[in-house]
Amino acid sequence: MPLDGLERLDGVLLDGLEFCLAAYDALDAMRTKSDGIEELRLLGSPQAKRLTEEVLPIAALIQARYKAGSRLQVRWLSGSQSYDAQLYYRGAVVEALGVPREQFLEVVTAVQKTEHLVREKTNQAGGAFAARGTSREPRTGAIVSVPVAAEHADTARLFVSLILDRVARKAAGGYPADTSLLVNCDLGEVVLEDEWREIAEAVRQSLQGKNTSFVEIALYHHANAIAGVAGRHP
């Protein structure tokens, strides 16, 4: 059964741009509900979680890949199969690069362990500091959020390690041939364009020469461009 509110997307083969339209319509519809902002902020329903962690990253990937010579269709599925979507590429650029025309897509989220507390604190109080300064007080259960100073290099290393850990865990699983991996980088902090390039390059270098079994690995961050870090892509 399709997820309520995501019926236009769930299990339906769509042109890539139609998929994006349906995804953003679903987001707008959820936001306008009386408790929609809270539902999205807390990932408080299967619909909100799938929309935030799977559907919107896929839409961003489509917008980065869909162009002259690289057209694609997508079928996203909410079920428990060993992948999240099916992609169908066509076009001159696809053929020139030898990109598999039919691919499976798995989406995984790289996130700090206490990011859910940031979401909860933000919902309670209207704001919170970053995950590294946010914890739950064991005795009272209250969420404490304080500012934390960090060196730029340490922050970059933290984010790179989060991403590589998620890639390694997914690479150890069993996926169909011609599966791509999209890492939703929910880093919980401001990441500027040059910092994003630095993070992507560090991940790219770490994966170089390694057989992850994925035909492509790409990184998604909501404020930056899709970054391909392994494999071939149009």
C-alpha positions as CSV (number, residue, x, y, z in Angstrom):
1,M,0.0,0.0,0.0
2,P,1.3,3.5,-0.9
3,L,2.1,5.8,2.1
4,D,-0.7,8.3,2.7
5,G,0.3,11.7,1.3
6,L,2.9,10.1,-1.0
7,E,0.6,8.2,-3.3
8,R,1.7,10.2,-6.4
9,L,5.3,9.0,-5.8
10,D,5.1,5.6,-4.1
11,G,5.6,2.8,-6.6
12,V,4.8,5.0,-9.6
13,L,7.2,5.3,-12.6
14,L,7.6,9.0,-13.3
15,D,9.7,11.2,-15.5
16,G,12.4,12.7,-13.3
17,L,10.9,16.2,-13.4
18,E,7.4,15.0,-12.6
19,F,8.9,13.2,-9.6
20,C,10.4,16.4,-8.4
21,L,7.1,18.2,-8.8
22,A,5.3,15.5,-6.9
23,A,8.0,15.6,-4.1
24,Y,7.8,19.3,-3.6
25,D,4.0,19.3,-3.7
26,A,4.1,16.6,-1.0
27,L,6.4,18.8,1.1
28,D,4.2,21.8,0.7
29,A,1.1,19.8,1.6
30,M,2.8,18.5,4.8
31,R,4.0,21.9,5.8
32,T,0.5,23.4,5.6
33,K,-1.0,20.9,8.0
34,S,-1.7,22.3,11.5
35,D,1.1,20.2,12.9
36,G,3.1,19.8,9.7
37,I,6.2,21.8,10.8
38,E,6.5,19.7,14.0
39,E,6.0,16.5,12.0
40,L,8.8,17.4,9.6
41,R,11.1,18.8,12.3
42,L,10.8,15.6,14.5
43,L,10.5,13.2,11.6
44,G,7.4,12.2,13.5
45,S,5.7,10.0,10.9
46,P,6.8,7.5,8.3
47,Q,5.7,10.0,5.6
48,A,7.9,12.8,7.1
49,K,10.9,10.5,7.6
50,R,10.7,9.0,4.1
51,L,10.1,12.4,2.5
52,T,13.0,14.1,4.3
53,E,15.5,11.3,4.2
54,E,14.7,9.6,0.8
55,V,12.4,11.5,-1.5
56,L,13.9,15.0,-1.3
57,P,17.5,13.8,-1.7
58,I,16.4,11.7,-4.8
59,A,14.7,14.8,-6.2
60,A,18.0,16.8,-5.7
61,L,19.9,14.0,-7.5
62,I,17.5,14.1,-10.4
63,Q,17.8,17.8,-10.8
64,A,21.6,17.5,-10.9
65,R,21.5,14.7,-13.5
66,Y,18.6,15.6,-15.7
67,K,19.7,17.6,-18.7
68,A,20.3,17.4,-22.5
69,G,21.7,14.0,-23.2
70,S,20.9,12.7,-19.7
71,R,17.2,12.1,-19.1
72,L,15.8,9.8,-16.5
73,Q,12.8,8.2,-15.0
74,V,12.4,7.1,-11.4
75,R,10.2,4.8,-9.4
76,W,10.5,5.3,-5.6
77,L,9.2,2.5,-3.3
78,S,8.4,2.8,0.4
79,G,8.5,-1.0,1.0
80,S,11.2,-3.1,2.6
81,Q,13.0,-4.2,-0.6
82,S,16.8,-4.0,-0.7
83,Y,16.8,-0.6,-2.5
84,D,14.8,2.6,-2.4
85,A,14.3,3.5,-6.0
86,Q,14.8,2.4,-9.6
87,L,16.4,4.7,-12.1
88,Y,16.2,4.6,-15.9
89,Y,18.7,6.7,-17.8
90,R,18.8,7.5,-21.5
91,G,20.6,10.0,-23.7
92,A,23.8,10.6,-25.6
93,V,25.8,11.6,-22.5
94,V,24.7,8.4,-20.7
95,E,25.8,6.3,-23.6
96,A,29.1,8.1,-24.0
97,L,30.0,7.6,-20.3
98,G,28.8,4.0,-20.2
99,V,26.4,4.6,-17.4
100,P,24.1,1.6,-16.8
101,R,20.7,2.5,-18.3
102,E,18.8,0.8,-15.5
103,Q,20.0,1.3,-12.0
104,F,18.8,0.7,-8.4
105,L,19.3,3.4,-5.9
106,E,19.8,3.1,-2.2
107,V,19.6,6.2,0.0
108,V,21.3,6.4,3.4
109,T,21.6,9.2,6.0
110,A,24.8,10.3,7.6
111,V,23.9,12.1,10.8
112,Q,25.4,12.8,14.2
113,K,24.1,10.6,17.1
114,T,22.5,13.5,19.0
115,E,20.9,15.3,16.0
116,H,17.5,14.0,17.0
117,L,17.9,15.9,20.3
118,V,18.6,19.0,18.4
119,R,15.4,18.5,16.5
120,E,13.5,17.9,19.8
121,K,15.0,20.9,21.5
122,T,14.3,23.2,18.5
123,N,10.7,22.0,18.6
124,Q,10.4,22.7,22.3
125,A,12.3,26.0,22.6
126,G,12.5,27.4,19.1
127,G,16.2,26.8,18.7
128,A,19.3,24.7,19.7
129,F,23.0,24.6,19.3
130,A,24.7,21.9,17.1
131,A,24.6,18.2,17.9
132,R,28.1,18.2,19.4
133,G,26.9,20.5,22.2
134,T,23.5,18.8,22.7
135,S,22.8,16.0,25.1
136,R,20.1,14.6,27.4
137,E,20.6,15.1,31.1
138,P,20.5,11.6,32.6
139,R,18.8,12.5,35.9
140,T,16.1,14.8,34.7
141,G,15.8,13.8,31.0
142,A,16.0,17.5,30.0
143,I,17.8,18.3,26.8
144,V,20.9,20.5,27.3
145,S,22.3,22.4,24.3
146,V,25.4,24.6,24.6
147,P,27.8,26.1,22.1
148,V,30.9,24.2,21.3
149,A,34.0,25.7,19.6
150,A,35.8,23.4,17.2
151,E,38.7,23.6,14.8
152,H,37.8,23.6,11.1
153,A,39.9,20.6,10.4
154,D,38.3,18.6,13.2
155,T,34.9,19.4,11.9
156,A,35.8,18.3,8.4
157,R,37.2,15.1,9.8
158,L,34.1,14.4,11.8
159,F,31.8,14.9,8.8
160,V,34.1,12.8,6.5
161,S,34.2,9.9,9.1
162,L,30.4,10.0,9.4
163,I,30.0,9.7,5.7
164,L,32.6,7.0,5.2
165,D,31.1,5.0,8.1
166,R,27.7,5.0,6.4
167,V,29.2,4.0,3.0
168,A,31.1,1.1,4.6
169,R,28.1,-0.2,6.4
170,K,26.0,-0.1,3.2
171,A,28.8,-1.6,1.1
172,A,28.7,-4.6,3.4
173,G,25.1,-5.3,2.6
174,G,23.7,-7.2,-0.3
175,Y,22.3,-5.1,-3.2
176,P,21.3,-5.9,-6.8
177,A,23.9,-5.4,-9.5
178,D,24.1,-1.8,-10.9
179,T,23.1,-0.2,-7.6
180,S,24.1,3.4,-6.8
181,L,24.3,4.9,-3.3
182,L,23.1,8.4,-2.4
183,V,24.3,9.6,1.0
184,N,22.0,12.2,2.6
185,C,24.5,14.3,4.6
186,D,22.3,15.6,7.5
187,L,25.4,17.3,9.1
188,G,23.4,19.6,11.4
189,E,25.8,22.5,10.9
190,V,26.4,25.3,8.4
191,V,28.6,23.9,5.6
192,L,29.9,26.5,3.2
193,E,30.5,25.8,-0.5
194,D,34.3,25.5,-0.1
195,E,33.9,23.3,3.0
196,W,31.5,21.0,1.1
197,R,34.1,20.7,-1.7
198,E,36.7,19.8,0.8
199,I,34.6,17.2,2.5
200,A,33.6,15.6,-0.8
201,E,37.2,15.5,-2.0
202,A,38.4,13.9,1.2
203,V,35.6,11.2,0.8
204,R,36.6,10.8,-2.8
205,Q,40.2,10.2,-2.0
206,S,39.3,7.8,0.8
207,L,37.2,5.7,-1.6
208,Q,39.7,5.7,-4.4
209,G,40.7,2.2,-5.4
210,K,38.2,0.6,-3.1
211,N,35.6,-1.8,-4.4
212,T,32.3,-0.7,-2.7
213,S,30.2,-2.7,-5.1
214,F,28.2,0.4,-6.0
215,V,28.3,1.8,-9.6
216,E,28.2,5.3,-8.2
217,I,28.3,7.0,-4.8
218,A,27.0,10.6,-4.5
219,L,26.7,12.9,-1.6
220,Y,23.7,15.2,-1.0
221,H,23.6,18.2,1.4
222,H,20.6,20.4,1.3
223,A,22.6,23.7,0.9
224,N,25.2,22.5,-1.6
225,A,25.5,20.8,-5.0
226,I,25.3,17.0,-5.4
227,A,28.9,15.7,-5.2
228,G,29.8,12.5,-7.0
229,V,32.6,10.7,-5.1
230,A,32.9,7.4,-6.8
231,G,31.9,5.7,-10.1
232,R,30.5,7.2,-13.3
233,H,27.7,9.7,-13.6
234,P,26.4,11.9,-16.4
